[in-house]
């Protein structure tokens, strides 16, 4: 008898999973929406979220007009990061160029610059940056400092033992920004797709009027919940696997870690997202409400993950809030597995809090779903 009921329960659960998969995939447009937009987002965001600063204009107020200052200006003009050198004739022109955003930075070369360089005396160059674009201005300042430093190094007498350093960039030798952004986008886009699919499940039933049929069906609450969680879990795992293939083949980003740890972490992350999505869906009466609820959850999920800005730069109280964000942990895992072959011990250090969040979100969504069915 127990085997009979057990088999009956498995058949009910299987029927529920097939029904939910069919509800998600039966519409050709829905099938396209599930897979094509995430791929488009991956390609677009990979190139759009660049950390490089290119095609910017630089102002130069050259009061020295000597050979050394001309060499610096020539090297700036030859840099692929800068579009145009804007000659400035006075401090007022410099002020207007910065105020009107004609240039993002202006270099000031004093009258005695060439004389000091020729006499082997310390020579300095002034740099005025547009603080309204602080991040880009700091990157431009780094470019200009490197160019000026290169000119200074060439002026050191041959055979002189000048100071020097050897820079080695671990995990990203060429400092390619795609190697940093693409693993992060795997976590972010998976989050958006997973939450969007899950949050619509119960809301769709209510809007179509089939939720009452579920309540009077022989299905138990946990069978309904599992049936609704399996389709977004499968689709999320498929999208994550697709990104794992595209990253090295198309963008050349190496995957150096363990595939087993990656899929284990992705599965745990999807369970945490599904719990959040089911909670939003159980609260919503319509699909429009579910969509708005998903947007309300997704924005802080991304901003507090450390993707847009480092968590260490956030206020102390906000850093505490980030411990509740599952994307915070998965972001560290996916970046580590892609770029530096993160060992299992380091992965599990991030995985156990992710597991606690998954248990908490799934329990909360199950409690709310059960309360709404009674």
Residue pairs with C-beta under 8 A, 6 or more apart in sequence:
9 220
9 223
12 218
12 219
12 220
12 223
13 223
13 226
13 227
16 219
16 223
16 224
16 226
16 227
16 228
17 226
17 227
17 230
17 231
19 227
20 201
20 227
20 228
20 230
20 231
21 230
21 231
21 234
23 204
23 231
24 30
24 34
24 197
24 231
24 235
25 31
25 34
34 193
34 197
34 235
35 238
35 239
35 242
37 193
38 189
38 190
38 192
38 193
38 239
39 242
39 246
41 185
41 189
41 192
42 182
42 185
42 186
42 189
42 243
42 246
45 181
45 185
45 188
45 189
46 178
46 181
46 182
46 185
46 251
47 178
49 181
49 185
50 177
50 181
51 139
51 177
51 180
51 181
52 81
52 139
52 177
53 81
53 136
53 139
53 140
53 143
54 80
54 81
54 83
55 82
55 83
56 81
56 82
56 83
56 103
56 104
56 105
56 136
56 140
57 82
57 83
57 84
57 85
57 86
57 102
57 103
57 104
58 76
58 82
58 84
58 85
58 86
58 103
58 104
58 105
58 106
58 107
58 140
58 144
59 85
59 86
59 87
59 88
59 94
59 97
59 98
59 102
59 103
59 105
59 106
59 107
60 73
60 76
60 85
60 86
60 87
60 88
60 106
60 107
60 109
61 88
61 89
61 90
61 91
61 93
61 94
61 106
61 107
61 108
61 109
62 69
62 70
62 73
62 87
62 109
63 108
63 109
63 110
63 111
63 113
64 109
64 110
64 111
64 112
64 113
64 114
66 113
66 114
66 115
66 117
67 114
68 113
68 114
68 117
68 118
68 151
68 155
69 109
69 113
69 114
71 151
72 107
72 109
72 125
72 147
72 148
72 151
73 85
75 147
75 150
75 151
76 82
76 85
76 107
76 144
76 147
77 85
79 143
79 147
81 140
81 143
82 143
86 97
86 102
86 103
88 94
88 97
88 106
94 106
94 108
94 128
96 102
97 103
97 106
98 106
98 128
98 130
101 130
101 132
103 130
104 129
104 130
104 133
104 136
104 137
104 140
105 127
105 128
105 129
105 130
105 137
105 140
105 141
105 144
106 127
106 128
107 125
107 126
107 127
107 128
107 144
108 125
108 126
108 127
108 128
109 125
109 126
110 124
110 125
110 126
112 123
113 123
113 124
113 125
116 122
116 123
117 123
117 155
125 148
127 141
127 144
129 137
129 138
129 140
129 141
130 137
131 137
153 162
156 162
169 175
170 340
171 179
171 339
171 340
172 179
172 180
172 339
178 251
178 252
178 253
179 253
179 338
179 339
180 335
182 247
182 251
182 253
182 338
183 247
183 253
183 334
183 335
183 337
183 338
183 339
184 307
184 331
184 334
184 335
185 243
186 240
186 243
186 244
186 247
186 334
187 269
187 305
187 307
187 327
187 330
187 331
187 334
188 302
188 305
188 307
188 327
189 239
189 243
190 236
190 239
190 240
190 243
190 266
190 269
190 270
190 273
191 273
191 298
191 301
191 302
191 327
192 298
193 235
193 236
193 239
194 232
194 235
194 236
194 270
194 273
194 274
194 277
195 273
195 276
195 277
195 280
195 294
195 297
195 298
195 301
196 277
196 291
196 294
197 231
197 232
197 235
197 236
197 277
198 228
198 229
198 232
198 273
198 274
198 276
198 277
198 278
198 280
198 281
199 277
199 278
199 280
199 281
199 284
199 290
199 291
199 293
199 294
200 281
200 287
200 290
200 291
201 228
201 231
201 232
201 277
201 278
201 281
202 211
202 228
202 278
202 281
202 282
202 284
202 290
202 369
203 281
203 284
203 285
203 286
203 287
203 289
203 290
204 287
205 211
205 214
206 284
206 285
206 286
207 285
207 286
207 287
214 224
214 373
215 373
219 227
221 366
221 369
221 370
221 373
222 366
224 369
225 278
225 365
225 366
225 369
228 278
229 271
229 274
229 278
232 270
232 274
232 277
233 267
233 270
233 271
233 274
236 266
236 270
236 273
236 274
237 263
237 266
237 267
237 270
240 263
240 266
240 270
241 263
244 255
244 259
244 262
247 253
247 255
247 338
248 254
248 255
253 338
254 338
254 339
255 262
255 337
255 338
256 337
256 338
256 339
256 340
256 341
257 336
257 337
257 338
257 340
257 341
257 342
258 337
258 341
258 344
258 347
261 333
261 337
261 342
261 344
261 347
262 333
262 334
262 337
264 351
265 330
265 333
265 334
265 337
265 347
265 350
265 351
265 354
266 330
268 351
268 354
268 355
268 358
269 326
269 327
269 329
269 330
269 354
269 358
271 358
271 361
271 362
272 326
272 354
272 357
272 358
272 361
273 326
274 361
274 362
274 365
275 358
275 360
275 361
275 362
275 363
275 364
275 365
276 297
276 326
276 361
276 365
277 294
277 365
278 361
278 362
278 365
278 366
278 369
279 361
279 364
279 365
279 368
280 290
280 293
280 294
280 297
281 290
281 293
282 365
282 368
282 369
282 372
283 289
283 293
283 368
284 290
284 293
300 325
301 325
301 326
301 327
302 308
302 327
304 311
304 314
304 318
304 321
304 322
304 325
304 327
304 328
305 322
305 325
305 327
305 328
305 331
306 322
306 328
306 331
306 332
307 327
307 331
311 319
311 322
311 328
312 319
314 322
322 328
323 353
324 357
326 354
326 357
326 358
326 361
329 350
329 351
329 353
329 354
329 357
330 350
330 354
332 350
333 342
333 347
333 350
333 351
336 342
336 346
336 347
337 347
